[in-house]
Amino acid sequence: MATTVDPDRDHRFYMLGVIHRDARNPVLLPRWIARIGPGIITLEFSQYGLMFRKENRDRYKKRIDEVLKKLKNDTMHYNEAAVEDLESFINMPNEYEILSGYSAEQHIPFYLIDMDLFSYLKLQKAEELFAAENIEKLLTGTDAGIGSCEAAMARLFFNSDLKGVPYDEEMYVRDKYMADRLSLLMKHSPDKRLLHVAGWRHLEDPYHLYAPLNPLKVFPYD
């Protein structure tokens, strides 16, 4: 499904499958981007998700800090890993920071091509979920801090319609949308190598939505 060897420099379209917000990304992603040498970069991230974090991360970070201060004053135990999980959820994904920085340095186009609709559905309950009492439960619960920030996200939306299931209808709709946008970009820039960075689950592509673009798939982790 994916490769960890040096990519074919003559290939036109690459899909780099990442573990979102993984601590290894700041080292691995620049290395692979340099190997591929793209002329266009796209990311599985929406404009809505970007603006939501720009507008709300400082406010939610303040709430987390206020809860931490209360817990410390009350000498209550909390899990540092859970704090990191929550903060990673409201911060910009590290892959966004890496890719946007690279594109600016190299003066190449960078596009966010995921659907706003699903970002909205995921984030519409954030105000309630980041209430002080819910933050305290997440930081002091018995499962606080176990697993990655993706696990924290699953806990945050436990009562929503989002479920941690294998490839589902949402994934299909999003992949079809992104594949269509990628196809248009390739048609309009036939002389440029395109790199699409997405969560590793999108490499599966069970309906072969990306197949017409002849992707070379890379999973950059050992």
C-alpha positions in Angstrom: 0.0 0.0 0.0 2.8 2.4 0.8 6.5 2.7 0.6 9.3 3.9 2.9 12.0 4.0 0.2 13.2 6.9 -1.8 10.4 7.9 -4.2 10.6 7.8 -8.0 11.7 11.4 -8.9 9.8 11.1 -12.2 6.5 10.4 -10.5 3.9 13.2 -10.7 1.7 12.6 -7.7 2.6 11.5 -4.2 0.4 10.8 -1.2 2.2 11.1 2.1 0.2 9.3 4.9 0.8 10.9 8.4 -0.2 10.2 11.9 -1.9 13.5 12.8 0.0 15.6 15.3 2.6 12.9 15.8 5.7 14.1 17.7 8.0 12.7 14.9 6.4 14.8 12.2 8.7 17.8 12.6 11.7 15.6 11.7 10.1 13.2 9.2 8.0 15.5 7.1 10.6 18.0 6.1 12.9 15.1 5.1 10.3 13.5 2.9 9.2 16.8 1.4 12.8 17.5 0.4 13.1 14.0 -1.2 9.9 14.5 -3.2 10.6 18.1 -4.2 7.0 19.1 -4.9 5.8 22.0 -7.0 2.4 22.0 -5.3 1.4 20.9 -1.8 -2.0 20.0 -0.6 -3.2 19.0 2.9 -6.1 17.1 4.3 -7.3 20.1 6.4 -10.2 22.5 5.9 -10.4 26.3 5.9 -13.1 26.0 8.5 -10.7 24.0 10.8 -8.0 26.6 10.3 -10.1 29.6 11.1 -11.8 27.8 14.1 -8.4 27.3 15.7 -7.2 30.8 14.9 -10.3 32.3 16.5 -10.7 30.0 19.5 -7.4 28.4 20.5 -6.3 31.2 22.9 -9.7 31.2 24.6 -9.7 27.4 25.1 -6.1 27.5 26.2 -7.0 30.0 28.8 -9.8 27.7 30.1 -7.3 24.8 30.3 -4.9 27.0 32.3 -7.6 28.1 34.6 -8.6 24.5 35.4 -5.0 23.5 35.9 -4.6 26.4 38.4 -7.6 25.2 40.3 -6.4 21.6 40.4 -3.0 22.7 41.6 -4.6 25.0 44.3 -6.7 22.1 45.4 -3.7 19.7 45.3 -5.6 17.4 43.0 -3.8 15.0 40.8 -4.0 15.5 37.0 -2.3 13.8 34.1 0.3 15.9 32.1 -0.2 13.7 29.0 -3.9 14.6 29.0 -3.0 18.3 29.1 -0.8 17.8 26.1 -3.6 15.9 24.3 -6.1 18.7 24.8 -3.6 21.4 23.8 -2.6 19.5 20.7 -6.3 19.3 19.7 -6.8 23.1 19.8 -3.4 24.0 18.3 -2.6 24.0 14.6 -1.7 20.5 13.4 2.0 20.3 13.2 1.7 19.1 9.6 0.0 22.4 8.8 2.8 24.4 10.3 5.5 22.4 8.5 3.9 22.4 5.1 2.8 26.1 5.2 6.3 27.0 6.3 8.0 25.0 3.5 5.7 26.4 0.8 6.4 29.9 1.9 10.2 29.3 1.9 10.1 27.7 -1.5 7.4 30.0 -3.0 5.2 27.2 -4.1 1.4 26.9 -3.9 -0.1 25.3 -0.8 -3.8 24.4 -0.6 -6.1 23.1 2.1 -8.5 20.8 0.3 -10.7 19.0 2.9 -14.4 19.6 3.2 -15.6 22.4 5.6 -18.8 20.6 6.3 -17.3 17.7 8.3 -15.0 20.1 10.1 -18.1 22.1 11.2 -19.8 18.9 12.3 -16.8 17.9 14.4 -16.2 21.2 16.0 -19.7 22.5 16.6 -19.8 21.0 20.1 -16.4 22.3 21.1 -17.7 25.1 23.2 -19.7 22.7 25.4 -16.9 20.1 25.5 -14.3 22.7 26.5 -16.4 23.8 29.5 -14.4 23.9 32.7 -16.1 20.9 34.2 -15.5 18.8 31.1 -11.8 19.8 31.0 -11.4 18.8 34.6 -13.0 15.4 33.9 -10.7 14.8 31.0 -7.6 15.8 33.0 -8.4 13.8 36.1 -10.3 10.8 34.8 -9.0 7.3 35.0 -8.2 7.2 31.3 -6.7 10.7 31.2 -3.7 10.9 28.9 -3.7 7.3 27.7 -3.1 7.2 24.0 -2.5 10.0 21.4 -4.2 13.2 20.8 -6.5 11.3 18.4 -7.6 9.3 21.4 -8.3 12.6 23.2 -10.3 13.8 20.2 -12.4 10.6 20.4 -13.0 11.2 24.1 -14.0 14.8 23.4 -16.6 13.8 20.9 -17.8 10.6 22.7 -21.4 11.8 22.7 -21.4 13.0 19.1 -22.2 11.1 15.9 -18.5 10.6 15.2 -17.3 7.1 15.8 -13.8 5.6 15.6 -14.7 3.1 12.9 -12.9 1.7 9.9 -13.3 3.4 6.5 -16.9 4.8 6.5 -19.2 6.9 4.4 -17.7 10.2 5.7 -14.2 9.0 4.6 -15.6 8.1 1.2 -17.3 11.5 0.7 -14.2 13.4 1.8 -11.8 11.3 -0.3 -14.0 11.7 -3.4 -14.1 15.5 -2.8 -10.3 15.7 -2.3 -9.6 13.4 -5.3 -11.7 15.6 -7.6 -9.8 18.7 -6.4 -6.4 17.0 -6.8 -7.4 16.0 -10.3 -8.2 19.6 -11.2 -4.9 20.8 -9.8 -3.0 18.3 -11.8 -4.8 19.2 -15.0 -4.1 22.9 -14.5 -0.5 22.4 -13.6 0.7 19.5 -15.8 4.4 20.4 -15.4 4.4 20.3 -11.6 4.9 17.5 -9.1 2.1 17.4 -6.6 2.3 16.2 -3.0 -0.8 15.5 -1.0 -0.4 15.0 2.8 -3.3 13.2 4.6 -4.0 11.0 7.5 -2.6 7.5 7.0 -6.1 6.0 6.7 -6.6 7.8 3.4 -3.8 5.7 1.9 -6.2 2.7 2.0 -8.5 4.1 -0.7 -10.7 0.9 -0.8 -12.9 2.5 -3.6 -9.9 3.5 -5.7 -10.9 7.1 -5.8 -7.2 8.2 -6.1 -6.2 5.5 -8.5 -6.8 7.5 -11.7 -4.2 9.9 -10.5 -1.6 7.1 -10.2 -0.4 8.0 -6.7 2.9 6.9 -5.2 2.0 6.3 -1.6 4.4 6.9 1.3 4.1 6.0 4.9 7.1 7.8 6.5 7.2 6.0 9.9 9.4 3.0 10.7 
